[in-house]
Amino acid sequence: MPTSINPYVVFLGPSPGNSPPVDDSIGAKIEPYDAPTVGRPHPGIYCRDTRNYWGNVRDLGRRVICASASSSLDDYHADTLIGHLNLGTTRSGQAANAQLQREYLLWVPSLILNDLRPVFVIMLGLSTILRKGDSGFAPDVLPRIDWSQPDHCVPFTAWTQSRYNFSIWTRTRPDGQPIHFVAWPQHPGRAPMTDPKMWRASADEFATLIDFLRHSRSLK
């Protein structure tokens, strides 16, 4: 799972997905990535896949990081603050059918809260799974989160043909700092986010919420 040691944004998915790399480079095989990087982007986020999943991840990560920064950052330095984790290692083209693995359901949240300590965890393709209530997603680590009851539910307004929302839960990390779990309106591999304009619009709309969220500290 590719990440720097101190990501500001961590993307969280159910599985490695089923968007094969365009060559035999990074991500072609399901095997451990290099260790977390320090002071440089993790090479794993530069995988060139057929559906541009990783390109979308980088673009969104950069947008969130730069909207949060007090000064301008170039793409390279923004990329040093991006990480990606999954709750299983079996490729699946349908997030709702992904095989979540118990060891990852327990380990990943602990890793996020105690080691990586990002400010934003952007969850892709997990909304349906988590709302079921029996996913097993770290009940001992995040016991106060009811995934069916977000703290904030903000409409994604660029898409008007149906209703999509940003669902946000804000909690306090063990070090006393806030952490925001964000269920994205839709996975980048599914409509309407397969339209690059819609994906960029979702990033732009979320960027307008960041200042509010940075001052939103949960008492839960």
Accessible surface in RSA format (square Angstrom, percent):
REM  Atomic radii and reference values for relative SASA: ProtOr
REM  Chains: A
REM  Algorithm: Lee & Richards
REM  Probe-radius: 1.40
REM  Slices: 20
REM RES _ NUM      All-atoms   Total-Side   Main-Chain    Non-polar    All polar
REM                ABS   REL    ABS   REL    ABS   REL    ABS   REL    ABS   REL
RES MET A   1    50.04  25.9  24.20  16.0  25.84  61.5  24.82  21.1  25.22  33.4
RES PRO A   2     3.25   2.4   3.25   3.0   0.00   0.0   3.25   2.7   0.00   0.0
RES THR A   3     4.57   3.2   4.50   4.6   0.07   0.2   4.50   6.0   0.07   0.1
RES SER A   4     0.40   0.3   0.40   0.5   0.00   0.0   0.40   0.8   0.00   0.0
RES ILE A   5    84.75  48.2  80.57  60.0   4.17  10.1  80.57  58.0   4.17  11.3
RES ASN A   6    84.84  58.5  78.89  76.2   5.94  14.3  29.96  72.1  54.88  53.0
RES PRO A   7     3.41   2.5   0.00   0.0   3.41  12.4   0.00   0.0   3.41  21.2
RES TYR A   8    51.30  24.0  48.39  27.5   2.92   7.6  44.79  33.7   6.52   8.0
RES VAL A   9     0.00   0.0   0.00   0.0   0.00   0.0   0.00   0.0   0.00   0.0
RES VAL A  10     0.00   0.0   0.00   0.0   0.00   0.0   0.00   0.0   0.00   0.0
RES PHE A  11     0.00   0.0   0.00   0.0   0.00   0.0   0.00   0.0   0.00   0.0
RES LEU A  12     0.35   0.2   0.00   0.0   0.35   0.9   0.35   0.2   0.00   0.0
RES GLY A  13     2.73   3.4   0.00   N/A   2.73   3.4   2.73   7.5   0.00   0.0
RES PRO A  14     7.36   5.4   7.36   6.7   0.00   0.0   7.36   6.1   0.00   0.0
RES SER A  15    11.94  10.1   2.12   2.8   9.83  22.6   0.14   0.3  11.81  16.5
RES PRO A  16    44.84  32.7  18.11  16.5  26.73  97.2  23.74  19.6  21.10 131.2
RES GLY A  17    21.44  26.4   0.00   N/A  21.44  26.4  21.44  58.8   0.00   0.0
RES ASN A  18    74.74  51.5  68.87  66.6   5.87  14.1   2.08   5.0  72.66  70.2
RES SER A  19    20.31  17.2  13.06  17.4   7.26  16.7  13.06  27.8   7.26  10.2
RES PRO A  20    70.10  51.1  68.53  62.5   1.57   5.7  70.04  57.8   0.06   0.4
RES PRO A  21    21.52  15.7   8.10   7.4  13.42  48.8   8.10   6.7  13.42  83.4
RES VAL A  22    71.79  47.2  37.09  33.6  34.70  83.6  42.67  37.1  29.11  79.0
RES ASP A  23    62.44  43.7  46.67  46.5  15.77  37.3  41.56  97.8  20.88  20.8
RES ASP A  24   141.30  99.0 113.85 113.3  27.45  64.9  36.03  84.8 105.27 105.0
RES SER A  25    57.57  48.6  38.17  50.9  19.40  44.7  45.98  97.9  11.59  16.2
RES ILE A  26    64.89  36.9  55.35  41.2   9.54  23.0  63.64  45.8   1.25   3.4
RES GLY A  27    17.03  21.0   0.00   N/A  17.03  21.0   5.40  14.8  11.63  26.0
RES ALA A  28    36.99  34.0  14.67  22.6  22.33  50.8  14.94  21.0  22.05  58.4
RES LYS A  29   150.92  73.6 137.40  84.3  13.53  32.2  83.89  75.5  67.04  71.4
RES ILE A  30    83.90  47.7  53.24  39.7  30.66  73.9  54.87  39.5  29.03  78.8
RES GLU A  31   106.74  61.3  89.48  67.7  17.26  41.1  30.02  58.1  76.71  62.6
RES PRO A  32   127.45  92.9 100.40  91.5  27.05  98.3 108.70  89.7  18.75 116.5
RES TYR A  33    65.98  30.8  42.22  24.0  23.76  61.8  35.84  26.9  30.14  37.2
RES ASP A  34    99.02  69.4  87.23  86.8  11.79  27.9  23.71  55.8  75.32  75.1
RES ALA A  35    77.13  70.9  58.52  90.3  18.61  42.3  65.46  92.2  11.67  30.9
RES PRO A  36    61.13  44.5  46.40  42.3  14.72  53.5  46.61  38.5  14.52  90.2
RES THR A  37     4.05   2.9   0.77   0.8   3.28   7.8   4.05   5.4   0.00   0.0
RES VAL A  38   115.29  75.9  95.46  86.4  19.83  47.8  95.46  82.9  19.83  53.8
RES GLY A  39    63.60  78.4   0.00   N/A  63.60  78.4  36.81 101.0  26.79  60.0
RES ARG A  40   120.71  50.7 120.68  61.5   0.03   0.1  39.44  53.9  81.27  49.3
RES PRO A  41     9.37   6.8   4.91   4.5   4.46  16.2   4.91   4.1   4.46  27.7
RES HIS A  42     1.39   0.8   1.39   1.0   0.00   0.0   1.39   1.4   0.00   0.0
RES PRO A  43    41.18  30.0  38.48  35.1   2.69   9.8  41.18  34.0   0.00   0.0
RES GLY A  44     0.32   0.4   0.00   N/A   0.32   0.4   0.13   0.3   0.19   0.4
RES ILE A  45     0.00   0.0   0.00   0.0   0.00   0.0   0.00   0.0   0.00   0.0
RES TYR A  46    83.82  39.1  73.04  41.6  10.77  28.0  67.26  50.5  16.55  20.4
RES CYS A  47     6.39   4.8   3.30   3.7   3.10   7.3   0.94   2.4   5.46   5.9
RES ARG A  48   150.95  63.4 144.67  73.7   6.29  15.0  63.79  87.2  87.16  52.8
RES ASP A  49    13.18   9.2   1.07   1.1  12.11  28.6   0.45   1.1  12.73  12.7
RES THR A  50    84.77  60.3  49.57  50.3  35.20  83.9  50.32  67.6  34.45  52.1
RES ARG A  51   145.66  61.2 122.52  62.5  23.13  55.1  44.85  61.3 100.81  61.1
RES ASN A  52    82.35  56.8  80.30  77.6   2.05   4.9  28.48  68.5  53.87  52.1
RES TYR A  53    35.06  16.4  33.62  19.1   1.44   3.7  30.69  23.1   4.37   5.4
RES TRP A  54    28.49  11.4  28.49  13.8   0.00   0.0  13.38   7.1  15.11  24.5
RES GLY A  55     7.28   9.0   0.00   N/A   7.28   9.0   5.55  15.2   1.73   3.9
RES ASN A  56    20.31  14.0  20.31  19.6   0.00   0.0   0.00   0.0  20.31  19.6
RES VAL A  57     0.00   0.0   0.00   0.0   0.00   0.0   0.00   0.0   0.00   0.0
RES ARG A  58    45.93  19.3  45.93  23.4   0.00   0.0   0.20   0.3  45.72  27.7
RES ASP A  59    73.11  51.2  65.27  65.0   7.85  18.6  18.59  43.7  54.53  54.4
RES LEU A  60     0.53   0.3   0.07   0.1   0.46   1.1   0.53   0.4   0.00   0.0
RES GLY A  61     0.00   0.0   0.00   N/A   0.00   0.0   0.00   0.0   0.00   0.0
RES ARG A  62    46.21  19.4  45.82  23.4   0.39   0.9  13.52  18.5  32.69  19.8
RES ARG A  63    91.78  38.5  86.85  44.3   4.94  11.8  34.07  46.6  57.71  35.0
RES VAL A  64     0.19   0.1   0.19   0.2   0.00   0.0   0.19   0.2   0.00   0.0
RES ILE A  65     4.13   2.4   3.22   2.4   0.91   2.2   3.22   2.3   0.91   2.5
RES CYS A  66    52.28  39.5  36.77  41.0  15.51  36.4  23.96  60.7  28.32  30.5
RES ALA A  67    38.18  35.1   5.95   9.2  32.22  73.3  16.02  22.6  22.16  58.7
RES SER A  68     8.98   7.6   2.75   3.7   6.23  14.4   2.78   5.9   6.20   8.7
RES ALA A  69    38.35  35.3   9.93  15.3  28.42  64.6  19.46  27.4  18.89  50.0
RES SER A  70   124.57 105.3  77.44 103.4  47.13 108.6  56.26 119.8  68.30  95.7
RES SER A  71    80.50  68.0  67.10  89.5  13.41  30.9  50.75 108.1  29.75  41.7
RES SER A  72   112.52  95.1  81.08 108.2  31.44  72.4  55.07 117.3  57.45  80.5
RES LEU A  73    61.92  34.5  41.43  29.6  20.48  51.5  45.52  32.0  16.39  44.1
RES ASP A  74    82.72  57.9  67.31  67.0  15.40  36.4  44.79 105.4  37.92  37.8
RES ASP A  75    79.80  55.9  76.26  75.9   3.54   8.4  18.03  42.4  61.77  61.6
RES TYR A  76   112.53  52.5 106.80  60.8   5.73  14.9  87.23  65.6  25.30  31.2
RES HIS A  77    95.44  52.2  94.05  65.4   1.40   3.6  63.67  65.6  31.77  37.0
RES ALA A  78     0.05   0.0   0.05   0.1   0.00   0.0   0.05   0.1   0.00   0.0
RES ASP A  79     1.24   0.9   1.24   1.2   0.00   0.0   0.00   0.0   1.24   1.2
RES THR A  80    16.63  11.8  15.92  16.1   0.71   1.7   6.06   8.1  10.57  16.0
RES LEU A  81    44.20  24.6  44.20  31.6   0.00   0.0  44.20  31.0   0.00   0.0
RES ILE A  82     0.05   0.0   0.00   0.0   0.05   0.1   0.00   0.0   0.05   0.1
RES GLY A  83     0.00   0.0   0.00   N/A   0.00   0.0   0.00   0.0   0.00   0.0
RES HIS A  84     5.76   3.1   5.68   3.9   0.08   0.2   4.88   5.0   0.88   1.0
RES LEU A  85     1.85   1.0   1.77   1.3   0.08   0.2   1.85   1.3   0.00   0.0
RES ASN A  86    14.39   9.9  14.39  13.9   0.00   0.0   0.12   0.3  14.27  13.8
RES LEU A  87     0.00   0.0   0.00   0.0   0.00   0.0   0.00   0.0   0.00   0.0
RES GLY A  88     0.32   0.4   0.00   N/A   0.32   0.4   0.00   0.0   0.32   0.7
RES THR A  89    44.07  31.3  40.50  41.1   3.57   8.5  22.70  30.5  21.37  32.3
RES THR A  90    62.63  44.5  57.43  58.2   5.20  12.4  41.53  55.8  21.10  31.9
RES ARG A  91    76.62  32.2  56.60  28.9  20.02  47.7  35.08  47.9  41.54  25.2
RES SER A  92    24.31  20.5  13.23  17.6  11.09  25.5  13.53  28.8  10.78  15.1
RES GLY A  93    44.51  54.9   0.00   N/A  44.51  54.9  14.62  40.1  29.90  67.0
RES GLN A  94   106.86  59.8 105.33  77.0   1.54   3.7  30.82  65.6  76.04  57.7
RES ALA A  95    29.48  27.1  18.27  28.2  11.21  25.5  20.67  29.1   8.81  23.3
RES ALA A  96    53.96  49.6  39.72  61.3  14.25  32.4  40.63  57.2  13.34  35.3
RES ASN A  97   111.11  76.6  88.11  85.1  23.00  55.4  28.22  67.9  82.88  80.1
RES ALA A  98    12.63  11.6   0.00   0.0  12.63  28.7   0.03   0.0  12.61  33.4
RES GLN A  99   116.35  65.1 109.64  80.1   6.71  16.0  36.60  77.9  79.74  60.5
RES LEU A 100    41.19  22.9  14.19  10.2  27.00  67.9  14.19  10.0  27.00  72.7
RES GLN A 101    47.00  26.3  43.33  31.7   3.67   8.7  20.04  42.7  26.97  20.5
RES ARG A 102   161.11  67.6 154.82  78.9   6.30  15.0  65.13  89.0  95.98  58.2
RES GLU A 103   105.34  60.5  95.73  72.4   9.61  22.9  56.68 109.6  48.66  39.7
RES TYR A 104    48.75  22.8  48.75  27.7   0.00   0.0  14.34  10.8  34.41  42.4
RES LEU A 105    12.34   6.9  12.34   8.8   0.00   0.0  12.34   8.7   0.00   0.0
RES LEU A 106    54.40  30.3  50.07  35.8   4.32  10.9  50.21  35.3   4.19  11.3
RES TRP A 107   121.61  48.8 116.02  56.2   5.60  13.1 100.22  53.4  21.39  34.7
RES VAL A 108     0.00   0.0   0.00   0.0   0.00   0.0   0.00   0.0   0.00   0.0
RES PRO A 109     1.60   1.2   0.03   0.0   1.56   5.7   1.60   1.3   0.00   0.0
RES SER A 110    38.13  32.2  38.13  50.9   0.00   0.0  13.99  29.8  24.14  33.8
RES LEU A 111    27.80  15.5  26.59  19.0   1.21   3.0  27.50  19.3   0.29   0.8
RES ILE A 112     0.65   0.4   0.65   0.5   0.00   0.0   0.65   0.5   0.00   0.0
RES LEU A 113    11.87   6.6  11.86   8.5   0.01   0.0  11.86   8.3   0.01   0.0
RES ASN A 114    75.51  52.1  55.49  53.6  20.02  48.2  22.75  54.8  52.76  51.0
RES ASP A 115    86.99  60.9  69.69  69.4  17.29  40.9  19.66  46.3  67.33  67.1
RES LEU A 116     8.78   4.9   3.64   2.6   5.13  12.9   3.64   2.6   5.13  13.8
RES ARG A 117   111.85  47.0 101.64  51.8  10.21  24.3   8.77  12.0 103.08  62.5
RES PRO A 118     0.28   0.2   0.00   0.0   0.28   1.0   0.28   0.2   0.00   0.0
RES VAL A 119    31.14  20.5  31.14  28.2   0.00   0.0  31.14  27.1   0.00   0.0
RES PHE A 120     0.00   0.0   0.00   0.0   0.00   0.0   0.00   0.0   0.00   0.0
RES VAL A 121     0.00   0.0   0.00   0.0   0.00   0.0   0.00   0.0   0.00   0.0
RES ILE A 122     0.00   0.0   0.00   0.0   0.00   0.0   0.00   0.0   0.00   0.0
RES MET A 123     3.27   1.7   1.24   0.8   2.03   4.8   1.24   1.1   2.03   2.7
RES LEU A 124     1.63   0.9   0.86   0.6   0.77   1.9   1.46   1.0   0.17   0.5
RES GLY A 125    23.79  29.3   0.00   N/A  23.79  29.3  14.22  39.0   9.56  21.4
RES LEU A 126     0.76   0.4   0.30   0.2   0.46   1.2   0.30   0.2   0.46   1.2
RES SER A 127    37.25  31.5  30.41  40.6   6.84  15.8  25.37  54.0  11.88  16.6
RES THR A 128    68.97  49.1  66.23  67.1   2.74   6.5  38.82  52.1  30.15  45.6
RES ILE A 129    10.97   6.2  10.78   8.0   0.18   0.4  10.78   7.8   0.18   0.5
RES LEU A 130     5.40   3.0   3.37   2.4   2.03   5.1   3.37   2.4   2.03   5.5
RES ARG A 131   138.61  58.2 117.64  60.0  20.97  49.9  39.48  54.0  99.13  60.1
RES LYS A 132   130.51  63.7  95.47  58.6  35.05  83.4  66.02  59.4  64.50  68.7
RES GLY A 133    70.17  86.5   0.00   N/A  70.17  86.5  35.24  96.7  34.93  78.2
RES ASP A 134   118.60  83.1  87.75  87.3  30.86  73.0  43.65 102.7  74.96  74.8
RES SER A 135    23.28  19.7   5.07   6.8  18.21  42.0   9.59  20.4  13.69  19.2
RES GLY A 136    30.12  37.1   0.00   N/A  30.12  37.1  25.38  69.7   4.74  10.6
RES PHE A 137    11.84   5.9   1.59   1.0  10.25  26.7   1.59   1.0  10.25  29.3
RES ALA A 138     0.00   0.0   0.00   0.0   0.00   0.0   0.00   0.0   0.00   0.0
RES PRO A 139    85.25  62.1  71.31  65.0  13.94  50.7  78.51  64.8   6.74  41.9
RES ASP A 140   109.20  76.5  74.26  73.9  34.94  82.6  46.52 109.5  62.68  62.5
RES VAL A 141    42.98  28.3  24.14  21.9  18.84  45.4  28.41  24.7  14.57  39.5
RES LEU A 142    18.73  10.4   9.14   6.5   9.60  24.1  11.87   8.3   6.86  18.5
RES PRO A 143    88.46  64.5  53.72  49.0  34.74 126.3  59.81  49.4  28.66 178.1
RES ARG A 144   163.15  68.5 142.71  72.8  20.43  48.7  40.18  54.9 122.96  74.5
RES ILE A 145    17.55  10.0   1.12   0.8  16.43  39.6   1.93   1.4  15.62  42.4
RES ASP A 146    75.40  52.8  67.41  67.1   7.99  18.9  35.33  83.1  40.07  40.0
RES TRP A 147    27.95  11.2  21.13  10.2   6.82  16.0  14.66   7.8  13.29  21.6
RES SER A 148    56.04  47.4  38.50  51.4  17.54  40.4  26.85  57.2  29.19  40.9
RES GLN A 149   116.05  64.9 111.54  81.5   4.50  10.7  29.37  62.5  86.68  65.7
RES PRO A 150    41.81  30.5  22.39  20.4  19.42  70.6  22.39  18.5  19.42 120.7
RES ASP A 151    43.83  30.7  13.32  13.3  30.50  72.1  17.68  41.6  26.14  26.1
RES HIS A 152    47.59  26.0  42.54  29.6   5.05  12.9  30.63  31.6  16.96  19.7
RES CYS A 153    66.77  50.5  40.85  45.6  25.92  60.9  21.30  54.0  45.47  49.0
RES VAL A 154    42.90  28.2  42.34  38.3   0.56   1.3  42.90  37.3   0.00   0.0
RES PRO A 155    54.69  39.9  52.32  47.7   2.37   8.6  52.32  43.2   2.37  14.7
RES PHE A 156     4.67   2.3   0.00   0.0   4.67  12.2   0.00   0.0   4.67  13.4
RES THR A 157    93.85  66.8  78.50  79.6  15.35  36.6  65.59  88.1  28.27  42.7
RES ALA A 158    39.74  36.5  11.73  18.1  28.00  63.7  23.22  32.7  16.52  43.8
RES TRP A 159    62.23  25.0  56.68  27.4   5.55  13.0  55.67  29.7   6.56  10.6
RES THR A 160   120.97  86.0  86.25  87.4  34.71  82.7  63.86  85.8  57.11  86.3
RES GLN A 161   146.87  82.1 108.90  79.6  37.97  90.4  40.61  86.4 106.26  80.6
RES SER A 162    59.57  50.3  44.23  59.0  15.34  35.3  50.17 106.8   9.40  13.2
RES ARG A 163   171.14  71.9 138.51  70.6  32.63  77.7  68.94  94.2 102.20  61.9
RES TYR A 164    51.47  24.0  47.89  27.2   3.58   9.3  25.32  19.0  26.14  32.2
RES ASN A 165    37.01  25.5  27.73  26.8   9.28  22.3   3.26   7.9  33.75  32.6
RES PHE A 166     0.87   0.4   0.87   0.5   0.00   0.0   0.87   0.5   0.00   0.0
RES SER A 167    22.44  19.0  22.44  29.9   0.00   0.0   3.11   6.6  19.33  27.1
RES ILE A 168     1.00   0.6   1.00   0.7   0.00   0.0   1.00   0.7   0.00   0.0
RES TRP A 169     8.83   3.5   8.83   4.3   0.00   0.0   8.83   4.7   0.00   0.0
RES THR A 170     2.16   1.5   2.16   2.2   0.00   0.0   2.16   2.9   0.00   0.0
RES ARG A 171    16.99   7.1  16.97   8.7   0.02   0.1  13.33  18.2   3.67   2.2
RES THR A 172    60.45  43.0  38.49  39.0  21.97  52.4  30.96  41.6  29.50  44.6
RES ARG A 173    22.36   9.4  19.21   9.8   3.15   7.5   0.00   0.0  22.36  13.6
RES PRO A 174    93.85  68.4  48.97  44.6  44.88 163.1  63.27  52.2  30.57 190.0
RES ASP A 175    60.31  42.2  27.60  27.5  32.70  77.3  30.98  72.9  29.33  29.2
RES GLY A 176    29.79  36.7   0.00   N/A  29.79  36.7  26.41  72.5   3.38   7.6
RES GLN A 177    88.62  49.6  88.62  64.8   0.00   0.0  21.18  45.1  67.44  51.1
RES PRO A 178    16.39  11.9  15.77  14.4   0.62   2.3  15.94  13.2   0.45   2.8
RES ILE A 179     0.00   0.0   0.00   0.0   0.00   0.0   0.00   0.0   0.00   0.0
RES HIS A 180     0.25   0.1   0.25   0.2   0.00   0.0   0.00   0.0   0.25   0.3
RES PHE A 181     1.60   0.8   1.60   1.0   0.00   0.0   1.60   1.0   0.00   0.0
RES VAL A 182     0.00   0.0   0.00   0.0   0.00   0.0   0.00   0.0   0.00   0.0
RES ALA A 183     5.05   4.6   4.56   7.0   0.49   1.1   4.56   6.4   0.49   1.3
RES TRP A 184     9.63   3.9   0.43   0.2   9.20  21.6   0.43   0.2   9.20  14.9
RES PRO A 185    15.13  11.0   0.00   0.0  15.13  55.0   1.26   1.0  13.87  86.2
RES GLN A 186    32.52  18.2  28.68  21.0   3.84   9.1   3.88   8.3  28.64  21.7
RES HIS A 187    44.25  24.2  42.66  29.7   1.59   4.1  23.76  24.5  20.49  23.8
RES PRO A 188     5.43   4.0   0.77   0.7   4.66  16.9   1.08   0.9   4.35  27.1
RES GLY A 189    40.51  50.0   0.00   N/A  40.51  50.0  16.77  46.0  23.74  53.2
RES ARG A 190   144.36  60.6 140.45  71.6   3.91   9.3  35.62  48.7 108.74  65.9
RES ALA A 191    68.63  63.1  56.40  87.0  12.23  27.8  56.56  79.6  12.07  32.0
RES PRO A 192     5.01   3.7   1.85   1.7   3.17  11.5   4.89   4.0   0.12   0.7
RES MET A 193     2.57   1.3   0.18   0.1   2.39   5.7   0.18   0.2   2.39   3.2
RES THR A 194    80.76  57.4  54.73  55.5  26.04  62.1  43.60  58.6  37.17  56.2
RES ASP A 195    61.42  43.0  56.55  56.3   4.87  11.5  23.77  55.9  37.64  37.5
RES PRO A 196    82.80  60.3  77.96  71.1   4.84  17.6  82.69  68.3   0.11   0.7
RES LYS A 197   142.68  69.6 137.45  84.3   5.22  12.4  81.13  73.0  61.55  65.6
RES MET A 198    32.19  16.7  32.19  21.3   0.00   0.0  32.19  27.4   0.00   0.0
RES TRP A 199     5.59   2.2   5.54   2.7   0.06   0.1   5.42   2.9   0.18   0.3
RES ARG A 200   132.31  55.6 130.10  66.3   2.21   5.3  61.70  84.3  70.61  42.8
RES ALA A 201    21.88  20.1  16.92  26.1   4.97  11.3  21.40  30.1   0.49   1.3
RES SER A 202     0.02   0.0   0.02   0.0   0.00   0.0   0.00   0.0   0.02   0.0
RES ALA A 203     7.10   6.5   6.96  10.7   0.14   0.3   6.96   9.8   0.14   0.4
RES ASP A 204    67.30  47.1  66.09  65.8   1.21   2.9  22.41  52.7  44.89  44.8
RES GLU A 205    37.63  21.6  33.85  25.6   3.78   9.0  28.48  55.1   9.15   7.5
RES PHE A 206     0.00   0.0   0.00   0.0   0.00   0.0   0.00   0.0   0.00   0.0
RES ALA A 207    15.07  13.9   4.01   6.2  11.05  25.1   4.38   6.2  10.69  28.3
RES THR A 208   108.29  77.0  76.50  77.6  31.79  75.8  73.23  98.4  35.05  53.0
RES LEU A 209    30.81  17.2  30.59  21.9   0.22   0.5  30.81  21.6   0.00   0.0
RES ILE A 210     1.75   1.0   1.75   1.3   0.00   0.0   1.75   1.3   0.00   0.0
RES ASP A 211    91.91  64.4  89.64  89.2   2.27   5.4  33.64  79.2  58.27  58.1
RES PHE A 212   113.29  56.7 103.10  63.9  10.18  26.5 110.82  67.2   2.47   7.1
RES LEU A 213     0.68   0.4   0.68   0.5   0.00   0.0   0.68   0.5   0.00   0.0
RES ARG A 214   109.70  46.1  90.02  45.9  19.68  46.9  12.22  16.7  97.49  59.1
RES HIS A 215   141.39  77.3 111.27  77.3  30.12  77.1  82.24  84.8  59.15  68.8
RES SER A 216    21.70  18.3  14.68  19.6   7.01  16.2   9.16  19.5  12.54  17.6
RES ARG A 217   127.12  53.4 105.58  53.8  21.54  51.3  51.85  70.9  75.27  45.6
RES SER A 218    19.80  16.7   3.68   4.9  16.12  37.1  12.42  26.4   7.38  10.3
RES LEU A 219   183.06 101.9 144.86 103.6  38.20  96.0 150.20 105.5  32.86  88.4
RES LYS A 220   123.84  60.4  92.52  56.8  31.32  74.6  80.40  72.4  43.44  46.3
END  Absolute sums over single chains surface
CHAIN  1 A    10819.5       8471.9       2347.6       5642.1       5177.3
END  Absolute sums over all chains
TOTAL         10819.5       8471.9       2347.6       5642.1       5177.3
